[in-house]
Amino acid sequence: MAECVELIYDGRIAEIWLNRPKVLNALSRQLMDELNEAVADIARSNARALILAGRGERAFCAGADIKEFRPIATTVDARAYHYRRDVCSALQALPMPTIAAVHGYTFGGGIALALPCDVRIAADDTIFALPETALGTFPGMGVTVRLPQLIGRSEAKRLIFTGERIDASEALRMGLVTAVVPREALVDEARRCALRISEKAPLGIAYAKESVVRGERIPLAEGLRVETDLNMFMDTTEDYAEAARAFVEKRKPRFKGA
């Protein structure tokens, strides 16, 4: 049974909770193993949205577990770096939209877990920082790649080089998060967002996500072709026909993901 990560299914919404509140949800090897298993389970499920959050009042995730810090001495140690990176990549590759609901200390690896998510909602008590350069290293788990893509190279370099702490309002200004809400409203707001998503056509959502992700990596003309091809495919689906019937019959569509 998982000890460091809780996986909850509530209808069509999945929730992953980091569950090491006594150590600010620090990322241990066990937590990363359990997180990887949870993400794989969700990938096989019929969930239409995922919320990633942290237990406890003080932190979403304060980064890596310092108790496990040690120099690389074996190939097993080296593989751990690839493993942490791959867990974040698996989170980003999920077909359904993902929502990070962050609060309190969101440092280092906590930011790394939030970045692959499609939507990042922050409580007004959130403090963000990348302290790795003060610890003799620099951010990993995809941070130096994803953060510049999200907030621009200059802002990303400033946060990475200085380790400066920023609050939720500054994170919103620079585009690190998509919304800031009162601490007590964080989970409810994430669930409202997930519910709205889950009511939409799941194939439409999945292909919209694919179109955006692929469009970021390829030239404009090729991205437009991808979008058009996916649009044309969607117009052949049962969900598209169901939406038309529901409009004529003045009712909500009943999407099946087909």
C-alpha positions as CSV (number, residue, x, y, z in Angstrom):
1,M,0.0,0.0,0.0
2,A,1.3,3.5,-0.9
3,E,2.5,5.5,2.0
4,C,3.9,8.7,0.4
5,V,1.3,9.3,-2.3
6,E,-2.5,9.0,-2.2
7,L,-4.4,8.3,-5.4
8,I,-8.1,9.0,-5.3
9,Y,-10.7,8.6,-8.0
10,D,-13.9,10.7,-7.7
11,G,-16.0,9.9,-10.7
12,R,-14.2,11.1,-13.7
13,I,-11.6,13.1,-11.8
14,A,-8.4,11.7,-10.4
15,E,-6.4,13.3,-7.5
16,I,-2.8,12.6,-6.5
17,W,-1.8,13.9,-3.1
18,L,1.8,14.1,-2.0
19,N,1.6,12.7,1.6
20,R,4.7,13.4,3.6
21,P,3.5,16.6,5.4
22,K,5.9,16.2,8.4
23,V,8.8,16.8,6.0
24,L,7.0,19.3,3.8
25,N,6.3,16.5,1.2
26,A,9.9,16.3,0.3
27,L,10.7,14.1,-2.7
28,S,12.1,10.8,-1.5
29,R,12.9,7.9,-3.7
30,Q,9.8,6.1,-2.3
31,L,7.6,9.0,-3.0
32,M,8.8,9.2,-6.6
33,D,8.3,5.5,-7.0
34,E,4.7,5.8,-5.8
35,L,4.1,8.9,-7.9
36,N,5.3,7.0,-11.0
37,E,2.9,4.2,-10.2
38,A,0.0,6.6,-9.6
39,V,0.6,8.4,-12.9
40,A,0.8,5.0,-14.7
41,D,-2.5,4.0,-13.1
42,I,-4.2,7.2,-14.2
43,A,-2.9,6.8,-17.8
44,R,-4.7,3.4,-17.9
45,S,-7.9,4.8,-16.4
46,N,-10.9,6.6,-17.8
47,A,-10.2,9.8,-15.8
48,R,-10.8,13.0,-17.7
49,A,-8.8,15.3,-15.4
50,L,-6.1,15.1,-12.8
51,I,-5.4,17.3,-9.7
52,L,-2.0,17.2,-8.1
53,A,-1.8,18.6,-4.6
54,G,0.0,18.3,-1.3
55,R,-1.1,17.3,2.1
56,G,-0.4,19.4,5.2
57,E,-0.7,23.2,5.8
58,R,2.8,24.3,5.2
59,A,3.9,23.0,1.8
60,F,2.9,21.6,-1.6
61,C,6.5,20.3,-1.8
62,A,9.7,21.7,-0.5
63,G,11.8,19.9,-3.0
64,A,14.1,16.9,-2.8
65,D,14.6,15.0,0.5
66,I,18.0,16.3,1.7
67,K,18.5,13.2,3.8
68,E,18.9,11.3,0.6
69,F,21.5,13.6,-0.9
70,R,24.8,11.9,-1.7
71,P,27.4,12.1,-4.4
72,I,26.9,9.8,-7.4
73,A,28.9,6.7,-6.7
74,T,27.1,3.9,-8.6
75,T,25.0,3.5,-11.8
76,V,22.0,3.2,-9.5
77,D,22.7,6.7,-8.2
78,A,23.0,8.0,-11.7
79,R,19.8,6.3,-12.9
80,A,17.9,8.2,-10.1
81,Y,18.4,11.4,-12.0
82,H,16.9,10.0,-15.1
83,Y,14.1,8.4,-13.2
84,R,13.0,11.7,-11.6
85,R,13.1,13.3,-15.0
86,D,11.0,10.5,-16.5
87,V,8.3,10.7,-13.8
88,C,7.8,14.4,-14.7
89,S,7.7,13.5,-18.4
90,A,5.1,10.8,-17.7
91,L,3.0,13.4,-15.9
92,Q,3.3,15.8,-18.9
93,A,2.4,13.0,-21.3
94,L,-0.9,12.1,-19.7
95,P,-3.7,12.6,-22.3
96,M,-6.1,14.3,-19.9
97,P,-5.6,17.9,-18.5
98,T,-3.6,18.1,-15.3
99,I,-4.0,20.7,-12.6
100,A,-1.4,21.5,-10.0
101,A,-2.9,23.0,-6.9
102,V,0.1,24.4,-4.9
103,H,0.3,26.1,-1.6
104,G,2.9,27.1,1.0
105,Y,6.5,26.2,0.2
106,T,6.9,25.2,-3.4
107,F,10.6,24.8,-3.9
108,G,12.9,23.0,-6.3
109,G,11.3,19.7,-7.1
110,G,8.0,21.1,-6.1
111,I,8.2,23.5,-9.0
112,A,9.5,20.7,-11.2
113,L,6.3,18.7,-10.5
114,A,4.0,21.7,-11.2
115,L,5.6,22.7,-14.5
116,P,4.5,19.6,-16.5
117,C,0.9,20.3,-15.5
118,D,-1.4,22.1,-17.9
119,V,-2.9,24.4,-15.3
120,R,-1.2,25.7,-12.1
121,I,-3.5,27.2,-9.4
122,A,-1.7,28.7,-6.4
123,A,-2.9,29.6,-3.0
124,D,-2.2,33.1,-1.9
125,D,0.3,31.8,0.7
126,T,2.5,30.1,-1.8
127,I,6.2,30.8,-1.9
128,F,8.2,29.7,-4.9
129,A,12.0,29.2,-5.0
130,L,14.7,27.3,-6.8
131,P,17.4,27.0,-4.1
132,E,19.6,24.4,-5.8
133,T,22.5,26.7,-6.7
134,A,22.9,27.3,-3.0
135,L,23.2,23.6,-2.5
136,G,26.0,23.0,-4.9
137,T,24.0,22.0,-7.9
138,F,21.3,23.5,-10.2
139,P,17.6,22.6,-10.8
140,G,16.9,19.3,-12.6
141,M,13.8,17.3,-13.4
142,G,13.2,19.4,-16.5
143,V,13.1,22.8,-14.8
144,T,15.8,24.4,-16.9
145,V,13.9,23.3,-20.1
146,R,10.2,23.9,-19.0
147,L,10.5,27.0,-17.0
148,P,12.1,29.2,-19.8
149,Q,9.3,27.9,-22.2
150,L,6.7,29.1,-19.7
151,I,8.0,32.4,-18.3
152,G,10.8,33.3,-20.7
153,R,14.5,32.9,-20.5
154,S,15.4,36.1,-18.6
155,E,12.9,35.5,-15.8
156,A,13.8,31.8,-15.6
157,K,17.5,32.5,-15.4
158,R,16.9,35.1,-12.6
159,L,15.0,32.5,-10.5
160,I,17.5,29.7,-11.3
161,F,20.7,31.8,-10.7
162,T,19.6,33.7,-7.6
163,G,17.4,31.3,-5.8
164,E,15.1,34.3,-5.1
165,R,11.8,33.6,-3.3
166,I,8.7,35.0,-5.0
167,D,5.1,35.1,-3.8
168,A,2.0,34.0,-5.6
169,S,1.2,37.4,-7.0
170,E,4.7,37.7,-8.6
171,A,4.3,34.1,-9.9
172,L,1.0,35.1,-11.5
173,R,2.5,38.2,-13.1
174,M,5.3,36.3,-14.8
175,G,3.0,33.5,-15.9
176,L,4.3,30.7,-13.6
177,V,0.8,30.1,-12.4
178,T,-2.6,30.6,-14.1
179,A,-4.6,31.7,-11.0
180,V,-4.2,32.7,-7.4
181,V,-7.0,32.0,-4.9
182,P,-7.3,32.2,-1.1
183,R,-5.7,29.3,0.7
184,E,-9.0,27.9,2.0
185,A,-10.4,27.9,-1.6
186,L,-7.5,26.2,-3.3
187,V,-8.8,22.6,-3.5
188,D,-12.4,23.6,-4.3
189,E,-11.2,25.8,-7.1
190,A,-9.0,23.0,-8.5
191,R,-12.0,20.6,-8.3
192,R,-14.3,23.1,-10.1
193,C,-11.8,23.5,-12.9
194,A,-11.4,19.7,-13.2
195,L,-15.2,19.2,-13.2
196,R,-15.6,21.8,-16.0
197,I,-13.0,19.9,-18.0
198,S,-14.5,16.5,-17.3
199,E,-17.9,17.6,-18.7
200,K,-16.4,18.4,-22.1
201,A,-15.7,15.9,-24.9
202,P,-12.8,13.8,-23.7
203,L,-11.4,13.2,-27.2
204,G,-11.7,16.9,-28.0
205,I,-9.8,17.8,-24.9
206,A,-7.1,15.1,-25.5
207,Y,-6.5,16.2,-29.1
208,A,-6.6,19.9,-28.2
209,K,-3.8,19.1,-25.7
210,E,-1.9,17.2,-28.3
211,S,-2.3,20.0,-30.8
212,V,-0.9,22.6,-28.4
213,V,2.0,20.4,-27.2
214,R,3.0,19.4,-30.7
215,G,2.6,22.9,-32.0
216,E,5.2,24.2,-29.5
217,R,7.8,21.9,-31.0
218,I,7.4,22.3,-34.7
219,P,7.3,25.1,-37.3
220,L,4.0,27.1,-37.7
221,A,3.0,25.6,-41.0
222,E,3.4,22.1,-39.7
223,G,1.6,22.9,-36.5
224,L,-1.4,24.3,-38.5
225,R,-1.5,21.0,-40.5
226,V,-1.5,19.0,-37.3
227,E,-4.4,21.1,-35.9
228,T,-6.4,20.7,-39.1
229,D,-5.9,17.0,-39.3
230,L,-7.0,16.5,-35.7
231,N,-10.0,18.8,-36.2
232,M,-11.1,16.8,-39.2
233,F,-10.7,13.5,-37.3
234,M,-12.8,14.9,-34.4
235,D,-15.6,15.8,-36.8
236,T,-16.0,12.1,-37.6
237,T,-16.5,11.0,-34.0
238,E,-19.6,10.0,-32.2
239,D,-19.1,12.7,-29.6
240,Y,-19.2,15.3,-32.4
241,A,-22.5,13.9,-33.6
242,E,-23.8,13.7,-30.1
243,A,-23.0,17.4,-29.5
244,A,-25.1,18.3,-32.7
245,R,-28.0,16.2,-31.5
246,A,-27.9,17.7,-28.0
247,F,-27.9,21.2,-29.5
248,V,-31.0,20.4,-31.6
249,E,-32.7,18.7,-28.6
250,K,-31.7,21.5,-26.2
251,R,-30.0,19.3,-23.7
252,K,-26.5,18.7,-22.4
253,P,-24.5,16.3,-24.6
254,R,-23.6,12.9,-23.1
255,F,-20.0,12.4,-24.3
256,K,-18.5,8.9,-24.3
257,G,-15.0,9.5,-25.7
258,A,-15.8,7.8,-29.0
